[in-house]
Amino acid sequence: MPNPSLKIRRVTGSLGAEVTGVDLVGLSESVFADIHQAHLDYEVLFFPVLQLLGSTKPSFQVIEDGPDSPNEADYWPTDVTWAADS
């Protein structure tokens, strides 16, 4: 049975889609199949998980990586593409 609240929206012209309107816990086989097909079609899927944590609007995080700052960089990609060139 299709999930009418499931939305899959292309993010860029060649790669990626945003998936909304789905509870990732206890997916039905049909919803899993739809998400799997979207993964095959778009290669990268983005899920707005911050809404699950209570966020109501977009936000950003400032990352500082120094001796007196918390290790926030530990939660970001290991290729450090987010870091400014030194």
Order of alpha helices (4+ residues) and beta strands (2+ residues): beta-beta-alpha-beta
